[in-house]
Amino acid sequence: MTVPKLSIDADGDLILVVGPRSREFLVCSKALSRASRVFKCMLNGPFKEARPEAGPWVVTLPEDNDAAAELMLYIIHSMFDHVPATLSVAELYDALVFADKYDMTGHFRPWMENWLAQNRQDLRESERFNTAIGICWATGDVETLRFLANRICLECSINIRGQLIGFDFRRLEEAELPLSPPRIYKNAAEIRLALCKEILLRLRRVIVKLQDGTKGGSPGYCVLPKEIPRTCQAVTLGSIFNGIEFEGLRQIIHIGEPKYAPRCSVSELVHWLKSIQVLRINDRHTLCNPMPKLELEVDQLLKQHESPIEPEHYAHLKKQQQKLGLPTVEPASTEPNSKQ
């Protein structure tokens, strides 16, 4: 199917052929050069895109999104009545990818604050982490990036190769899509692993203390040491082991400190931990259950874990905020420590 040529500038001297559909745009080469240092170099340097000595001037951009190109071309040709008041998350991402590639992001300045406000909740709830994080990275949306980075640490699982995966079971790697903060997924994977190991290590310590209690060496967690503490601790230990068997985690924490982490997400691990039903021999031993205290420790651990966002990430985000005229947001003093 042939897509008709769109005259962005009826007096234009350059035809851009964009995307897999080979959509054609008639544009002004000078407007394009003024708007983008990249295009200025392409069109006026010793490259194949330079003006030919004879014949029509045609530049092909087969890898670019034609809808995103159309939006940017309207803006740089001052055809603002064609600029939409709203964009979907997908449209916003495509537009930012095109703008970033050709160093034109700043031209979205009059519209970006409104576009972001319309999409911010969808970004926070998105299951397409690469797309949502790419938008935050390109626009300097610090708060949403913090929220998404924390979600990745807690909600993403790993595949059999130990690679971080999203809800669609595809790998989350910065090389797969544009606009990815360097190392953020690697950092998130390391934080996820550390959290899983720390949670299991704390559970292992509870189990060891319960085992000592069943042997009579100490009362363990029993608050009534004169009333069958060994039986009390044995019932608690059996309840926890029953939960471990159900989730298939026995091999991970059975001997010594945990050397491996489960493939599930941190959130799933915590949910399993909190779902363990601990039996008691009678109502007098209600307070002998160590799990509520462990759950509080884990909740605190999740609030204080390291952030995958690095100081140099914040430097980039600040530049993007200034480029787009958005309010500058500094790292919060109360947020988890940034990855060093």
GINORZI-V784755 format. One record per backbone hydrogen bond with DSSP energy under -1.0 kcal/mol. NH is the residue of the N-H (numbers start at 0). CO is the residue of the C=O. Records with the same first field share a line. If there is no record, write none. Layout:
NH: CO, CO
This chain:
5: 23
7: 5, 25
8: 25
11: 8
12: 26
13: 26
14: 56
15: 24
16: 58
17: 22
18: 60
21: 18
22: 17
24: 15
25: 5
26: 13
31: 27
32: 28
33: 29
34: 30
35: 31
39: 35
40: 36
41: 37
42: 38
43: 39
44: 40
46: 44
49: 46
58: 14
60: 16
63: 60
68: 64
69: 65
70: 66
71: 67
72: 68
73: 69
74: 70
75: 71
76: 72
77: 74
78: 73
81: 78
82: 79
91: 87
92: 88
93: 89
94: 90
95: 91
96: 92
97: 93
98: 94
99: 95
100: 96
101: 97
102: 99
103: 98
106: 103
107: 104
108: 105
110: 107
111: 107
114: 110
115: 111
116: 112
117: 113
118: 114
119: 115
122: 118
123: 119
124: 120
128: 126
131: 127
132: 128
133: 129
134: 130
135: 131
136: 132
137: 133
138: 134
139: 135
140: 135
141: 139
144: 140
145: 141
146: 142
147: 143
148: 144
149: 145
150: 146
151: 147
152: 148
153: 149
154: 150
155: 151
157: 262
158: 162
161: 158
164: 156
165: 169
168: 165
171: 163
175: 172
183: 180
186: 182
187: 183
188: 184
189: 185
190: 186
191: 187
192: 188
193: 189
194: 190
195: 191
196: 192
197: 193
198: 194
199: 195
200: 196
201: 197
202: 198
203: 199
204: 200
205: 201
206: 202
207: 203
208: 204
209: 205
210: 206
211: 207
212: 208
213: 209
214: 210
216: 211
221: 218
226: 223
231: 227
232: 228
233: 229
234: 230
235: 231
236: 232
237: 233
238: 234
239: 235
240: 236
241: 237
242: 238
243: 239
244: 240
245: 241
246: 242
248: 243
252: 248
253: 249
266: 153
268: 264
269: 265
270: 266
271: 267
272: 268
273: 269
284: 281
285: 282
287: 284
288: 285
293: 289
294: 290
295: 291
296: 292
297: 293
298: 294
299: 295
300: 296
301: 297
302: 298
303: 299
306: 336
313: 309
314: 310
315: 311
316: 312
317: 313
318: 314
319: 315
320: 316
321: 317
322: 318
323: 319
325: 320
334: 331
338: 306
